[in-house]
Structures are given as structure tokens and as C-alpha cells.
Amino acid sequence: MRTRDIASVAEISGYIRLSKTTIKKILDHLVALHLVVSAGKGLSTEEGGKKPELFRFNRSFGYVISIHVTPDTVLAATTDMTGEIAEYSKAEVGPERSLPSIIERVARAARDFIAAKALTGERLVGIVISLPGLADSSQGMSIYSPHYHEWGREVPFGDMLRAALGGDVETPIFIDCVNRYQAIAEQTRGVAAGATNFIIIDALNEGLGSGIVLHGTLLRGNQSLSGEIGHIVVNPVDGVPCICGHRGCFEAMVSAKRILGLVEGARARGERSVLFDGTDQRPIGLDAICAGALQGDGLSLSLIDDVARWFLVGLGNIIMVNDPELIVIQGQYVKAGDCFLSRLREGIKRIGLPDVEKKVRIEYSTLGEERGVIGGAAFVLADFFAARLTF
């Protein structure tokens, strides 16, 4: 019912191979629960039989509050019971980044949504918070966030949020690393639909995380470290410093910060490049570098080759460990277009075991900044229907 517009008893009976009588009893119960509503009558058969009663899933039965705390912003949304975003807001974090401040901002966003829904009759089925850094979903805890050092370690984010919301909110609160929820977003609404072994790689200006799905299961690991590919050391000899404290980490070698440093170094040495033409003082991004590469600009070509080289070192390690069928690239590298993607696809053929064909697709995500809240909501809905819906 959740994946169709309308359906009749006969259609459902034929699909799941239960008798029409049994299906009608189940539908009557779902109608009583307000999870399914009547959708009127269908067309009669060619023989002129009785018009069948039609039913529709009630997407307004309830709603999910999904909030993504990024290194710079707080993205907040509500979704209906199909995961479609109903309300969406975005606010800059600003200079006040303390734990109490962020907890209160998240709680305020949730309270505002709850107040707005109070008159609709929709029930809150879950609140989900997507966090940067390491998170323990089983305890609702932020283990460590390199972007919010002031939070400290092993922060009971879920318990603190529930306390801030007060005793009236009894719905489950889910906490996890955003990259895991973004993997679910790709599986439910993105390019990973139908895939059971895939990895998403999300690249921020300074940060690189991953969500890993293996045989249809989202991986977390013994210490919730699964997916922290940004801190695989790919250049231990002369790599640049990483925000984690080490040098030569995957994310540091492909970060926008390092790329801009290479650009400014070339400018300071007096190199000629289309990147320096004009009066536009905005930071030079991957899209501009790829545009320069397409024009044959020497500096742009060398920068793209440099980043692709380190990206392939990281991807090679991931492929040899997890053997995915699909790698989905999210974040800033999507802006690089085919210029960058073609280098990765070609380079994958030459990584470890060069005589073995690497049957892995590399695709850009089609989802935007909302992918974290989409994936979080999808996780809550899956939990509701699989574990909390009782008859």
C-alpha cells in the first residue's frame, strides 16, 4: 500500500497470495487504525460486475521530524509517512557552537514542528538527528565530532535532547552519523535503488565520510567506526595535516582546503592560468577547475589529475576491502562533472589486482543537501513499520 497509489482487494490478494476475505479483514483493520483510507470505487469488470472498492495508504497518518546538524548549518524537516518532505528549513550555526546551544536549537526546531502539527491530527512517529563525526546509534550518543571539538567525547545527545523537549514528547529519538542515513537516502530515493552492496562517499570542504551497505545491511562496526574512510592514511610520507591530528589522511589530500592551497601557491609563483583571469574574488571551486581543464589550462589539468590520483588511492583501498557493486559520490565533487568522474572510472581499472576486472560502478548522487534528512526519515519509517506497528 505504501508503494502504490490505489489498490483493490483483488489486486492485493493476487500480489501477496492471501484470500480476498483475509485481505478485506486486514484492510478493515488498517482503516480502523487510520493507516489506510477508502479511495472510492473502481471500474466494473467487462462482464459488468460489481465495482471494486479501492484503498489508499494514508500518508498523513503521521510525520517524522528529521534534523541534520552539519559543520556549518542546521537543516530541519518534517516528512509524511512516505518520506516526502513537507516542511524544510536551513539556518547557519554561527559562532555559538557549544553543545547546550546546539541542543537547544535542535529542540526548538522540533518544538516548532510539533506545535504546527498539533491541529492536524497527525501523530509524531519519530525524531531523528543526523550528526557529523562518530555516533553510536544504539546509545543515541555523539562519540566524537571533529567539527565540534567543544562538545567533548561520548555525549548522550539523544538523552539531552529528550530532556530539552520535556516530558510531553514520548516518541523514539534516533541518533546516528549522517553518512549512514545518507546511504539510506540513496537506497530509497537515489541512484542506489536496487543495490545491496554499495558505498556512499560524502565530501565536504574539509571532511570525507562514508556510509556502507553490505548485503542489504547498513554497517556500523564494533566501535561505530565503519565508514570513517576519510581517515585512511593515503600519504604518510609528506601528506598535509588533517583535522583529526594525523597527516596524509584521505580527506585531507582531497579537501577543498588543500586544492585552494595549491591554487594560491601557483598564483604566488607567478604561474599563468585561466583560474586567475577576471576580477571574481570568490573561492575557486572544482567546477571552475574542471572548466579550466576543458579549456586545456595546464594548472587546472594538473590539479584535477592530482586530486583524482589521491581519490583513486582511497577508492582502491575501499574496493579491495568491501568489493561494492556501486560507489555513490556526494557533496562537493558532484560539481566537478564528467571531467573528474571519467578520470575515476578509468583509473579504477588500474588499481590493485590490475588483471582482475573491477565490476563497480561510480556515479554521482542526484540528491542535494537534503539527503541527510531524507535518509534519517526513511530510517525512522522503516523502524516504525518493521518493529513498532502492531496489530
Residue, then its C-alpha position, 0 to 999 in steps of 0.5 A: m500500500r505504501t508503494r502504490d497509489i490505489a489498490s483493490v482487494a483483488e489486486i492485493s490478494g493476487y500480489i501477496r497470495l492471501s484470500k480476498t476475505t483475509i485481505k478485506k479483514i486486514l484492510d478493515h483493520l488498517v482503516a480502523l487504525h487510520l493507516v489506510v483510507s477508502a479511495g472510492k470505487g473502481l471500474s466494473t469488470e467487462e462482464g459488468g460486475k460489481k465495482p471494486e472498492l479501492f484503498r489508499f495508504n494514508r500518508s498523513f497518518g503521521y510525520v517524522i521530524s528529521i534534523h541534520v546538524t552539519p559543520d556549518t548549518v542546521l537543516a530541519a524537516t518534517t516528512d509524511m509517512t512516505g518520506e516526502i518532505a513537507e516542511y524544510s528549513k536551513a539556518e547557519v550555526g554561527p559562532e555559538r557552537s557549544l553543545p547546550s546551544i546546539i541542543e537547544r536549537v535542535a529542540r526548538a526546531a522540533r518544538d516548532f514542528i510539533a506545535a504546527k502539527a498539533l491541529t492536524g491530527e497527525r501523530l509524531v512517529g519519530i525524531v531523528i538527528s543526523l550528526p557529523g563525526l562518530a555516533d553510536s546509534s544504539q546509545g543515541m550518543s555523539i562519540y566524537s565530532p571533529h567539527y565540534h571539538e567543544w562538545g567533548r567525547e561520548v555525549p548522550f545527545g539523544d538523552m539531552l535532547r529528550a530532556a530539552l523537549g520535556g516530558d510531553v514528547e514520548t516518541p523514539i529519538f534516533i541518533d546516528c552519523v549522517n553518512r549512514y542515513q545518507a546511504i539510506a537516502e540513496q537506497t530509497r530515493g537515489v541512484a542506489a535503488g536496487a543495490t545491496n552492496f554499495i558505498i556512499i562517499d560524502a565530501l565536504n570542504e574539509g571532511l570525507g565520510s562514508g556510509i556502507v551497505l553490505h548485503g542489504t545491511l547498513l554497517r556500523g562496526n564494533q566501535s561505530l567506526s565503519g565508514e570513517i574512510g576519510h581517515i585512511v592514511v593515503n600519504p604518510v610520507d609528506g601528506v598535509p595535516c588533517i583535522c583529526g591530528h594525523r597527516g596524509c589522511f584521505e580527506a585531507m589530500v582531497s579537501a577543498k582546503r588543500i586544492l585552494g592551497l595549491v591554487e594560491g601557491a601557483r598564483a604566488r609563483g607567478e604561474r599563468s592560468v585561466l583560474f586567475d583571469g577576471t576580477d571574481q574574488r570568490p573561492i575557486g571551486l572544482d567546477a571552475i577547475c574542471a572548466g579550466a581543464l576543458q579549456g586545456d589550462g595546464l594548472s587546472l589539468s594538473l590539479i584535477d589529475d592530482v586530486a583524482r590520483w589521491f581519490l583513486v588511492g582511497l577508492g582502491n583501498i575501499i574496493m579491495v576491502n568491501d568489493p561494492e557493486l556501486i560507489v555513490i559520490q556526494g557533496q562537493y565533487v558532484k560539481a566537478g562533472d564528467c571531467f573528474l568522474s571519467r578520470l575515476r572510472e578509468g583509473i579504477k581499472r588500474i588499481g590493485l589486482p590490475d588483471v582482475e576486472k573491477k565490476v563497480r560502478i561510480e556515479y554521482s548522487t542526484l540528491g542535494e543537501e537534503r539527503g541527510v534528512i531524507g535518509g534519517a526519515a526513511f530510517v525512522l519509517a522503516d523502524f516504525f513499520a518493521a518493529r513498532l506497528t502492531f496489530 
